[in-house]
Amino acid sequence: MGVDLRSGEWLDDNLANWNERVAVHVASEMYDRTRLREGGDVLDPIVRDTIERLYPDGLEGVRVLHLQCHFGSDTLSLANLGATVVGIDFSSQAVVEARRMAEELGLSHRARFIEANVYDARHMLPEPESFDLVFTSWGTIGWLPDVAEWARIVSWFVKPGGRFHFADGHPAAFVFDGDGGPGGLPSFAYPYVNETPDILDDASDYADPEAALVNARTWEWMHPLGEIFEALRGAGLEVETFTEHYRVPWRIFPATVELGDGMFGWPAEQWLPLSLELVAVPRA
């Protein structure tokens, strides 16, 4: 698709943006880590329910790789639940904070964090087929130009008999923006099929409405459902379960309302799914 996956303006801009977001998010109410400090987890209900379904006996002895882990709150949540975890993120600021928090929680012996572009993961962590669970959640592949290569990386790390758990915003919801449509609903803004990135200048931040980012330019890609499924299939992964949800763990549109436990959804009619979740396994 003509994009260098390991360098370029797209990566520089996105990295600067996410490095700046770390301090904003650490200070925000949305990313409150009180439950982590109390020995619990801060997983959203969608992810928590699936983890409990997949591992009804708990996570003791489960080795987890969390790709695009941000500053590691979900990663450390899994460690608090008993897993041994490795988190990878391209933001140096995020990795510094994740390591600091692991030390604070006394989890450094079971939680390791690596600074790396996800496309370099196999070089930075040369451990093929070594994870019981590869985990990716919320706001991930939209920042990546090549979802087929992402799926190959995921597949490379999943051990035989292991699983891949993926939760993210639904691509059907990402065609909308704002609340300027009929009845205050979001209106069409981005095409569902678009091989070129949307290059945006937006100083706002979803976790803090008062934030004004200096590094406001980002590059984002639309990945339709068909592309995601084809990428996983092509990488040798078979989708075991697929669920569409009508809630997300952030205010995706101004028109959405709080549903409790940090989740947001439509105020009345369930117009369209806001998020997707799947579990995939290596094809036998």
C-alpha positions as a Markdown table, in Angstrom:
| # | Residue | x | y | z |
|---|---|---|---|---|
| 1 | Met | 0.0 | 0.0 | 0.0 |
| 2 | Gly | 3.0 | 2.3 | -0.4 |
| 3 | Val | 3.6 | 3.0 | 3.3 |
| 4 | Asp | 6.8 | 2.3 | 5.1 |
| 5 | Leu | 5.6 | 0.4 | 8.2 |
| 6 | Arg | 8.7 | 1.3 | 10.3 |
| 7 | Ser | 9.3 | 4.9 | 9.6 |
| 8 | Gly | 7.8 | 8.0 | 8.0 |
| 9 | Glu | 5.8 | 11.1 | 8.7 |
| 10 | Trp | 2.7 | 9.0 | 9.7 |
| 11 | Leu | 4.7 | 7.3 | 12.4 |
| 12 | Asp | 6.4 | 10.5 | 13.6 |
| 13 | Asp | 3.1 | 12.4 | 13.9 |
| 14 | Asn | 1.3 | 9.6 | 15.6 |
| 15 | Leu | 4.1 | 9.0 | 18.0 |
| 16 | Ala | 4.4 | 12.7 | 19.0 |
| 17 | Asn | 0.6 | 12.8 | 19.6 |
| 18 | Trp | 0.6 | 9.7 | 21.8 |
| 19 | Asn | 3.7 | 10.7 | 23.7 |
| 20 | Glu | 1.9 | 13.9 | 24.6 |
| 21 | Arg | -1.3 | 12.1 | 25.5 |
| 22 | Val | 0.3 | 10.0 | 28.2 |
| 23 | Ala | 0.5 | 12.8 | 30.8 |
| 24 | Val | -3.0 | 13.9 | 30.0 |
| 25 | His | -4.4 | 10.4 | 30.4 |
| 26 | Val | -2.5 | 9.6 | 33.6 |
| 27 | Ala | -4.0 | 12.7 | 35.2 |
| 28 | Ser | -7.6 | 12.1 | 33.9 |
| 29 | Glu | -10.5 | 10.6 | 35.7 |
| 30 | Met | -11.2 | 8.2 | 32.8 |
| 31 | Tyr | -7.9 | 6.4 | 33.5 |
| 32 | Asp | -8.2 | 6.3 | 37.3 |
| 33 | Arg | -6.1 | 3.5 | 38.6 |
| 34 | Thr | -7.4 | 3.3 | 42.2 |
| 35 | Arg | -8.6 | -0.3 | 41.6 |
| 36 | Leu | -5.2 | -1.3 | 40.3 |
| 37 | Arg | -3.6 | 0.0 | 43.4 |
| 38 | Glu | -6.1 | -1.9 | 45.5 |
| 39 | Gly | -5.0 | -5.1 | 43.8 |
| 40 | Gly | -8.0 | -5.3 | 41.4 |
| 41 | Asp | -8.4 | -4.5 | 37.7 |
| 42 | Val | -9.6 | -1.6 | 35.5 |
| 43 | Leu | -10.8 | -3.8 | 32.6 |
| 44 | Asp | -14.0 | -2.6 | 30.9 |
| 45 | Pro | -17.0 | -4.9 | 31.2 |
| 46 | Ile | -16.7 | -6.2 | 27.7 |
| 47 | Val | -13.1 | -7.3 | 28.1 |
| 48 | Arg | -13.6 | -8.5 | 31.6 |
| 49 | Asp | -16.6 | -10.7 | 30.7 |
| 50 | Thr | -14.7 | -12.4 | 27.9 |
| 51 | Ile | -11.5 | -12.9 | 30.0 |
| 52 | Glu | -13.7 | -14.6 | 32.7 |
| 53 | Arg | -15.4 | -16.7 | 30.1 |
| 54 | Leu | -12.1 | -17.8 | 28.4 |
| 55 | Tyr | -10.4 | -18.5 | 31.7 |
| 56 | Pro | -13.0 | -19.5 | 34.3 |
| 57 | Asp | -10.3 | -20.9 | 36.6 |
| 58 | Gly | -8.4 | -17.6 | 36.6 |
| 59 | Leu | -5.2 | -16.4 | 34.9 |
| 60 | Glu | -2.6 | -18.1 | 37.1 |
| 61 | Gly | 0.0 | -19.7 | 34.7 |
| 62 | Val | -1.3 | -17.8 | 31.6 |
| 63 | Arg | 1.2 | -15.9 | 29.6 |
| 64 | Val | -0.2 | -12.8 | 27.9 |
| 65 | Leu | 1.2 | -10.5 | 25.2 |
| 66 | His | -0.6 | -7.1 | 25.1 |
| 67 | Leu | 0.1 | -5.3 | 21.8 |
| 68 | Gln | -0.3 | -1.4 | 21.7 |
| 69 | Cys | -0.8 | -1.4 | 25.5 |
| 70 | His | -0.6 | 2.4 | 26.0 |
| 71 | Phe | 0.7 | 2.9 | 29.6 |
| 72 | Gly | -0.3 | -0.6 | 30.7 |
| 73 | Ser | -3.4 | -0.3 | 32.8 |
| 74 | Asp | -5.1 | -3.2 | 31.2 |
| 75 | Thr | -1.8 | -5.1 | 31.0 |
| 76 | Leu | -1.3 | -4.7 | 34.8 |
| 77 | Ser | -4.9 | -5.6 | 35.4 |
| 78 | Leu | -4.2 | -9.0 | 33.8 |
| 79 | Ala | -1.1 | -9.3 | 36.0 |
| 80 | Asn | -3.2 | -8.5 | 39.1 |
| 81 | Leu | -5.5 | -11.3 | 38.0 |
| 82 | Gly | -2.6 | -13.7 | 38.0 |
| 83 | Ala | -1.1 | -13.6 | 34.5 |
| 84 | Thr | 2.5 | -13.1 | 33.5 |
| 85 | Val | 2.4 | -10.3 | 30.9 |
| 86 | Val | 4.4 | -8.5 | 28.3 |
| 87 | Gly | 3.2 | -5.2 | 27.0 |
| 88 | Ile | 4.4 | -3.5 | 23.8 |
| 89 | Asp | 3.8 | 0.1 | 22.9 |
| 90 | Phe | 5.6 | 2.6 | 20.6 |
| 91 | Ser | 5.4 | 5.5 | 23.0 |
| 92 | Ser | 8.5 | 6.0 | 25.1 |
| 93 | Gln | 6.4 | 8.0 | 27.6 |
| 94 | Ala | 3.8 | 5.3 | 27.9 |
| 95 | Val | 6.4 | 2.6 | 28.5 |
| 96 | Val | 8.2 | 4.6 | 31.2 |
| 97 | Glu | 4.9 | 5.1 | 33.0 |
| 98 | Ala | 3.9 | 1.4 | 32.6 |
| 99 | Arg | 7.2 | 0.3 | 34.1 |
| 100 | Arg | 6.9 | 2.8 | 36.9 |
| 101 | Met | 3.4 | 1.6 | 37.7 |
| 102 | Ala | 4.5 | -2.1 | 37.6 |
| 103 | Glu | 7.2 | -1.2 | 40.2 |
| 104 | Glu | 4.7 | 0.7 | 42.4 |
| 105 | Leu | 2.4 | -2.3 | 42.3 |
| 106 | Gly | 5.1 | -4.8 | 43.0 |
| 107 | Leu | 4.5 | -6.5 | 39.7 |
| 108 | Ser | 7.8 | -6.0 | 37.9 |
| 109 | His | 8.6 | -9.7 | 38.3 |
| 110 | Arg | 5.5 | -10.6 | 36.2 |
| 111 | Ala | 5.0 | -7.6 | 34.0 |
| 112 | Arg | 7.5 | -6.5 | 31.4 |
| 113 | Phe | 7.1 | -3.6 | 29.0 |
| 114 | Ile | 8.9 | -3.1 | 25.7 |
| 115 | Glu | 9.1 | 0.1 | 23.6 |
| 116 | Ala | 8.5 | -0.8 | 20.0 |
| 117 | Asn | 6.5 | 0.0 | 16.9 |
| 118 | Val | 4.1 | -3.0 | 16.7 |
| 119 | Tyr | 5.5 | -3.8 | 13.3 |
| 120 | Asp | 8.9 | -4.4 | 14.9 |
| 121 | Ala | 7.4 | -6.6 | 17.6 |
| 122 | Arg | 8.9 | -9.9 | 16.2 |
| 123 | His | 12.4 | -8.3 | 16.3 |
| 124 | Met | 12.1 | -6.8 | 19.7 |
| 125 | Leu | 10.5 | -9.9 | 21.2 |
| 126 | Pro | 11.8 | -12.9 | 19.3 |
| 127 | Glu | 9.5 | -15.5 | 21.0 |
| 128 | Pro | 7.3 | -17.1 | 18.4 |
| 129 | Glu | 4.3 | -19.2 | 19.5 |
| 130 | Ser | 5.0 | -18.5 | 23.1 |
| 131 | Phe | 1.9 | -16.8 | 24.4 |
| 132 | Asp | -1.3 | -18.4 | 25.7 |
| 133 | Leu | -3.2 | -15.1 | 25.0 |
| 134 | Val | -2.4 | -12.3 | 22.6 |
| 135 | Phe | -4.5 | -9.3 | 23.6 |
| 136 | Thr | -5.4 | -6.1 | 21.8 |
| 137 | Ser | -8.1 | -3.7 | 22.9 |
| 138 | Trp | -9.6 | -0.3 | 22.1 |
| 139 | Gly | -8.1 | 2.3 | 19.7 |
| 140 | Thr | -5.4 | 0.1 | 18.1 |
| 141 | Ile | -5.7 | -0.9 | 14.4 |
| 142 | Gly | -7.1 | 2.5 | 13.3 |
| 143 | Trp | -3.5 | 3.9 | 13.8 |
| 144 | Leu | -2.0 | 1.2 | 11.6 |
| 145 | Pro | -1.7 | 1.3 | 7.8 |
| 146 | Asp | -1.4 | -2.4 | 7.2 |
| 147 | Val | -3.8 | -4.7 | 9.1 |
| 148 | Ala | -2.7 | -7.8 | 7.2 |
| 149 | Glu | 0.8 | -7.5 | 8.6 |
| 150 | Trp | -0.6 | -6.8 | 12.1 |
| 151 | Ala | -2.6 | -10.1 | 11.9 |
| 152 | Arg | 0.6 | -12.0 | 10.8 |
| 153 | Ile | 2.4 | -10.6 | 13.9 |
| 154 | Val | -0.5 | -11.6 | 16.1 |
| 155 | Ser | -0.5 | -15.1 | 14.7 |
| 156 | Trp | 3.3 | -15.4 | 15.0 |
| 157 | Phe | 3.1 | -15.0 | 18.8 |
| 158 | Val | 0.1 | -17.2 | 19.6 |
| 159 | Lys | 1.1 | -20.6 | 20.7 |
| 160 | Pro | -0.8 | -23.8 | 19.5 |
| 161 | Gly | -3.9 | -24.0 | 21.5 |
| 162 | Gly | -3.7 | -20.3 | 22.4 |
| 163 | Arg | -6.1 | -17.5 | 21.7 |
| 164 | Phe | -6.2 | -13.9 | 20.3 |
| 165 | His | -8.7 | -11.6 | 22.0 |
| 166 | Phe | -9.5 | -8.3 | 20.1 |
| 167 | Ala | -11.9 | -5.6 | 21.1 |
| 168 | Asp | -12.1 | -2.2 | 19.3 |
| 169 | Gly | -14.5 | 0.4 | 18.0 |
| 170 | His | -16.7 | -0.8 | 15.2 |
| 171 | Pro | -15.6 | 0.4 | 11.7 |
| 172 | Ala | -19.3 | 1.1 | 10.9 |
| 173 | Ala | -19.3 | 3.7 | 13.7 |
| 174 | Phe | -16.1 | 5.3 | 12.5 |
| 175 | Val | -17.8 | 6.7 | 9.4 |
| 176 | Phe | -19.5 | 9.3 | 11.7 |
| 177 | Asp | -18.3 | 12.3 | 13.7 |
| 178 | Gly | -19.7 | 15.0 | 15.9 |
| 179 | Asp | -23.4 | 15.5 | 16.7 |
| 180 | Gly | -24.6 | 17.8 | 13.9 |
| 181 | Gly | -27.0 | 15.4 | 12.3 |
| 182 | Pro | -30.8 | 15.0 | 12.7 |
| 183 | Gly | -31.8 | 14.9 | 16.4 |
| 184 | Gly | -28.3 | 15.7 | 17.5 |
| 185 | Leu | -26.9 | 12.4 | 16.2 |
| 186 | Pro | -23.5 | 12.1 | 14.6 |
| 187 | Ser | -23.3 | 12.7 | 10.9 |
| 188 | Phe | -21.4 | 11.1 | 8.0 |
| 189 | Ala | -17.8 | 12.2 | 7.9 |
| 190 | Tyr | -15.5 | 9.5 | 6.6 |
| 191 | Pro | -16.0 | 6.8 | 3.9 |
| 192 | Tyr | -16.2 | 3.2 | 5.1 |
| 193 | Val | -13.8 | 2.1 | 2.3 |
| 194 | Asn | -10.8 | 4.3 | 2.0 |
| 195 | Glu | -7.3 | 3.0 | 1.2 |
| 196 | Thr | -5.7 | 6.4 | 2.1 |
| 197 | Pro | -5.4 | 7.7 | 5.6 |
| 198 | Asp | -7.4 | 10.5 | 7.1 |
| 199 | Ile | -4.9 | 13.1 | 8.2 |
| 200 | Leu | -6.4 | 15.1 | 11.0 |
| 201 | Asp | -5.5 | 18.1 | 13.0 |
| 202 | Asp | -7.4 | 17.8 | 16.2 |
| 203 | Ala | -6.0 | 19.2 | 19.5 |
| 204 | Ser | -8.8 | 17.5 | 21.6 |
| 205 | Asp | -8.4 | 14.4 | 23.7 |
| 206 | Tyr | -11.1 | 11.8 | 24.4 |
| 207 | Ala | -10.1 | 11.4 | 28.1 |
| 208 | Asp | -10.0 | 15.1 | 29.0 |
| 209 | Pro | -12.3 | 17.6 | 27.3 |
| 210 | Glu | -10.2 | 20.5 | 28.5 |
| 211 | Ala | -7.0 | 19.2 | 26.9 |
| 212 | Ala | -5.4 | 21.1 | 24.0 |
| 213 | Leu | -2.7 | 19.0 | 22.4 |
| 214 | Val | 0.3 | 20.7 | 20.8 |
| 215 | Asn | 1.0 | 17.6 | 18.6 |
| 216 | Ala | -2.4 | 17.5 | 17.1 |
| 217 | Arg | -1.7 | 16.0 | 13.7 |
| 218 | Thr | -2.6 | 12.3 | 13.4 |
| 219 | Trp | -2.9 | 9.7 | 10.6 |
| 220 | Glu | -5.7 | 7.2 | 10.9 |
| 221 | Trp | -6.8 | 4.3 | 8.7 |
| 222 | Met | -10.3 | 2.8 | 8.2 |
| 223 | His | -10.3 | -1.0 | 8.3 |
| 224 | Pro | -13.7 | -2.5 | 7.3 |
| 225 | Leu | -14.9 | -5.7 | 8.8 |
| 226 | Gly | -14.2 | -7.7 | 5.7 |
| 227 | Glu | -10.6 | -6.5 | 5.7 |
| 228 | Ile | -10.1 | -7.5 | 9.4 |
| 229 | Phe | -11.6 | -11.0 | 8.9 |
| 230 | Glu | -9.6 | -11.6 | 5.7 |
| 231 | Ala | -6.4 | -10.4 | 7.5 |
| 232 | Leu | -6.9 | -12.9 | 10.3 |
| 233 | Arg | -7.8 | -15.7 | 7.9 |
| 234 | Gly | -4.8 | -15.0 | 5.8 |
| 235 | Ala | -2.6 | -15.1 | 8.9 |
| 236 | Gly | -3.8 | -18.6 | 9.8 |
| 237 | Leu | -6.3 | -17.5 | 12.5 |
| 238 | Glu | -9.8 | -18.8 | 12.7 |
| 239 | Val | -12.5 | -16.6 | 14.3 |
| 240 | Glu | -14.0 | -18.6 | 17.1 |
| 241 | Thr | -16.5 | -16.0 | 18.4 |
| 242 | Phe | -17.5 | -12.6 | 17.0 |
| 243 | Thr | -19.8 | -10.1 | 18.9 |
| 244 | Glu | -21.0 | -6.6 | 18.0 |
| 245 | His | -21.7 | -4.4 | 21.0 |
| 246 | Tyr | -23.7 | -1.2 | 21.4 |
| 247 | Arg | -21.4 | 0.3 | 24.0 |
| 248 | Val | -17.8 | 1.5 | 24.2 |
| 249 | Pro | -15.5 | 2.5 | 27.1 |
| 250 | Trp | -15.3 | 6.2 | 26.0 |
| 251 | Arg | -17.7 | 8.9 | 24.8 |
| 252 | Ile | -17.4 | 8.0 | 21.1 |
| 253 | Phe | -19.9 | 10.7 | 20.1 |
| 254 | Pro | -21.3 | 13.7 | 22.1 |
| 255 | Ala | -24.8 | 12.2 | 21.7 |
| 256 | Thr | -23.8 | 9.0 | 23.6 |
| 257 | Val | -24.8 | 8.7 | 27.2 |
| 258 | Glu | -23.2 | 7.1 | 30.3 |
| 259 | Leu | -24.3 | 3.5 | 30.9 |
| 260 | Gly | -22.3 | 3.0 | 34.1 |
| 261 | Asp | -19.0 | 1.3 | 34.8 |
| 262 | Gly | -17.2 | 3.7 | 32.4 |
| 263 | Met | -19.3 | 2.7 | 29.3 |
| 264 | Phe | -21.2 | 4.8 | 26.8 |
| 265 | Gly | -23.9 | 4.0 | 24.4 |
| 266 | Trp | -26.8 | 5.4 | 22.4 |
| 267 | Pro | -29.5 | 7.4 | 24.3 |
| 268 | Ala | -32.5 | 5.5 | 22.8 |
| 269 | Glu | -32.6 | 3.4 | 19.7 |
| 270 | Gln | -29.6 | 1.1 | 19.1 |
| 271 | Trp | -28.8 | 2.7 | 15.7 |
| 272 | Leu | -25.7 | 0.6 | 14.9 |
| 273 | Pro | -23.0 | -1.3 | 16.8 |
| 274 | Leu | -20.3 | 0.9 | 18.4 |
| 275 | Ser | -17.8 | -1.8 | 19.0 |
| 276 | Leu | -16.7 | -5.3 | 18.0 |
| 277 | Glu | -15.1 | -8.1 | 19.8 |
| 278 | Leu | -13.7 | -11.4 | 18.6 |
| 279 | Val | -11.7 | -14.4 | 19.8 |
| 280 | Ala | -9.5 | -16.2 | 17.2 |
| 281 | Val | -7.4 | -19.4 | 17.5 |
| 282 | Pro | -4.7 | -20.8 | 15.3 |
| 283 | Arg | -6.1 | -22.9 | 12.5 |
| 284 | Ala | -5.6 | -26.5 | 13.0 |
